[in-house]
Amino acid sequence: MTLSQTIESYIQGGHRGTTHSMGDEFSIIDNPSFAILPNHPYRSPLIVAVYCRGGRGTGRINAKTFDLEAGGFFIVLSGQITEMVDISPDFEATYILMSEEFTSSLTIGNSFNLRNVVTESPYTQLSADARRALEDYISMCCNTIATEQNPHRLEILRLLTHAFFLGMGYFLHSAKSENDDRGTRLTDDFLRLVEENYREHRDLKFYAERMALTPKYISTTIKQASGQSATEWIERYVMLDAVTLLTSTDLTIKEIAYTLNFPSPSFFGKYFARIEGISPAKYRERYERR
């Protein structure tokens, strides 16, 4: 699905905000109304940056919850499972949407790339200096797109974005280090590992071995740091993906079971029902009746 097709499927008819687009590579939209149901997870095919300019919002990326408020900057990577939880009536935001092709050229030096920085810090509350830098970047991008006679607009957008994220990396890393402690670091490392492996591995022992720690230590530390046990986090990732596949695709229950690496549809059904309280088929039926 192209960027323009994805935007078309996301945005409600009748209110599209102010849009500045450069083909299927890059788009900036002010205050769109998205046709995404609250508490309905979906897998983003784009890289989406959200700059909250007013009001409040709550969202999840791969089961981790983030609260947005004025001055907040929130980035969703393509392939991540995203969920809108709540948005206040006065919520205002600018959305920057980028294709994978556009961002693939944004590697900077040997120590920085967009995916690494964003995985570390998907949300940050920007300082006044960082907000000005972001607003200047957005303004320059919009002006570049508006200059239709310039044949180098796309390359200019890449250079602007390249420079912006190189500078923004400093703010993102700084925001993270202010709240860093061993429990938080271990939890972040564990969740990144789960995000990469939950379809193949649902056993805590696998993650403990990869982290060279005991299952008991990991579970105790993560429970203290996050309020949920390590096993509960693994289950959240599996269930979030299962619900996304049930509500956002036409895959059969059998196909979903094998996509998530369950040994059989029956085993998947029992796993799903134990956590959700109903079967996958009943969950899909209930969603389709909404």
N, C-alpha and C positions, 0 to 999 in steps of 0.2 A: 504494500500500500504506500503510495507517495505521500509526501508531507501535505500537499494540498488536499488530497482525499481524506487523510486522517483528520485534518482540521475541519473539513466539511462534516465528517461523521461525529466529531466531538461537539461542535458548536450548534446551539439551538437556533432554529430558524427565527428570523425576526430581530435578533440582537447579536451582532457580530463584532461590536466594539470598533475600534479604529485599527485597521490592519495594514502593515507594511511588509510585503513579501517579495522574496527574490526566488522565483520559480519554486522548485521542490527542494531547495537547499536550506532556506533560512526565512524565518518570519517573526515579526514582533506584533503582538496584539494587546491593546489596552482594554481592560474590563470586559472580556467576553463572558457570555453565559454558556457554560458547558453542559451538554446533554449527558452528564454522567450522574448516576443516582448516588445519593449518600449511602455510605457503607456498602458500596458495590465495588469490589476490587477489579482492576483491569491491568493488563500488561502494556506498558507504554512502548510503542514502536519508535518513539522519537526521544531525543534529549530535550527536556523542558526545564527552563529556568523560570522561577516565579519570584517576582519582586513585589512584596506586599507594601502598598503605599498608604493603606488605611484599613481600619477595621481589624477583625481577627479571623483566623481560620485554623482548622486542625486537620492534619492529613497523616497518612502512614506510607512509608516506603519499606517494602519487604518486612512488614509486621512491626516496624519501629515507629512510634508516634512522635510527631513534631507539631508544636504550636507556632503558628505564624502570627506576627503582629507587625505594625507599621515599622518599616526599616528592616524587615526580615528577608532573607534571600535563601531560596529553597531550590535544589536541583535534583531532577529525576533523570536517571540514565536510561537509555533504551534497554528494554528487556526487564526492567525492574517492575515489580508488582506494586501499583499505587492505589491508594484508597482515600477518597474524600470523606471525612468524618463529619465536619460541620463548618459552615461559613456564616459569619455574622451578616445582617442585612446591609451594613455599611462597608462591607469588604470591597477594597479596590486593589487591583494588581495589574502589573504588566507582565506578560508571558513572552518568553523568548523560546522559539521552537527551532531546533536544528536537526537536520538529518545526520545519520551516521556517516555518510559520505563527506558531509561538510566538516564534521569534527575529527575525522580520521587524520587530518593533516595538522592537528593542533598540538602534536607532541613538541615539547620545548626542552631542548638540552637533553641530558642523560638522566635527570632526576625528577622531571615533572611531566605528567600528562593528565588530561582532564579527568579520566576515569579514576586514577589513583587519588587525586585530591578530593574529588566528590565522594568517593567511597569512604574516605576518612571523615569528611564533614559535609553531609548533604544539606544541612541547614545551619545558618549562622545569623546572628543579630548584628547588622552592620554598624560600624562606627559612622560618625558624621563624614569623615574623609572617604570611607568606603562607599557610602551612599552617593556622595558627589561623583566619585569615579564611575559608579554604575550608571547614574543618570546621564553623565557625559557620554559614556559608551553607547547607551540606548539612543541618545540624541544624534550622535555621529552616524550610527547605523541607519536610522530613519532618514537622515539627510542624504546618505549615500544611496539608499534605495530609490529615493525620490529623484535623483539625478539620472533619469533614464537614458540620456544621450551618452553617458560615460560607459564605454565597453568593458571597463575593468572593475565594475561594481562588485562582482562576486569575490574577486581577489582582494579588493579593499576590505570587504566584510571579513574575510578570513584573517587578514593582517590585524584588523581592529580587535577581533575576537581573540586571536593569538596573544596580542599584547594585553588585553583586558584580563584574561585568565592567568597570565603570568603574574600580573600585579595582584589580582584577587587571591591567588594562591597564598600570598603572605597573610592576608586577613583571615582566610579560612584556617590556616595552620595556627595562627595566633589565637583565634577563638577556641580552637580545640585544646591547645596547651594550657589555657587558663583553668580548665576544669578536668585536667587529666590526673588520674591516680591509678594505682595498680588494678583495682577492681574494675574500673571503667575500661582500662586498656585491655584487660583480659576478656571482658565481655565483648568489646568491639572486635577483638581478634577472633573470638569464638563465633560471633555472628557472621563475620565475613567468611569464615570457613564453612559454616552451615549454609550460607547463601550459595556457595559454590558447589556443595556436595549433597544437599538434602534429598535430591531425587534418587541418589544411589545409596545414601547412608543415613539411616535413622537411628543408629545405635550410638549411644554416648561414648562407648569404648573407642570407636573409630576416631572421634574428635579428640579424646584424651590422649590417644597415642600420637596423633599428629601434633599436638601441642606439648608433648612430653610431660604431661601432668596426670595425676590420678583422677578418675571420674568423680570421686567424692570431693576432691579439692575444687575442681571446676564447678560442680553443681552448687557447693556451698558458697563459693565466691560470687558466682553469677546471680544466685538467689539474693544475696545481700546487696549486690550492686543494682540489680534491675527489678527485683520483686517477683521474678519468675525463675523457675528452675531451668537448668540446661535442657532437660527433656521436654519441658513445656515450650521452650523456644523452638526446638526442632519440630515439634508437632504444629506450632503456629505457621512455620514456613511451609510445611507439607499441606496443611489445610488451606492456607491462603492460596496456594497454587491450585489445589483441587477445586476450590470454589470459583476461582477465576476461569478455569477450564470448563466448569459446569455451566457458568452463566455467560461466558463470552465467546464460546466456540460451539461448533456442531459436532464435536467428537462424541462418540458413544461412551457409555460408562466403561466398557471393556477397553476402548482405546485410551481413555484417561488413566485407567488402572495401570496399563503397561507403560504409558508415558511417564508416570510417576514411579515406575520400577517396582510395582507390587507384583507378587508371584501369581496372583489371579484376581479377577474381578470380585470374587467372593471375599478374599482377604481384604481388598480395598474397601468393600462395602462395610465390613465389620469394623475396620479401623475408623472410617468416616463416621459411622453411627455411634461408636464409643465416645467420640469427641463432640460431634454435632448434635447427637440425639435422634437423628433421623437418617434414612438411607440417602445415598447420592441421588437416586432417581426421584425420591420425594422432595429433596432439596431443590432440584431443577424444576420440578412441577410447581412448587410453591413460588419460586422466583418468576417463572413465566406467567403466573396469574397476577403478579403485581401490576 
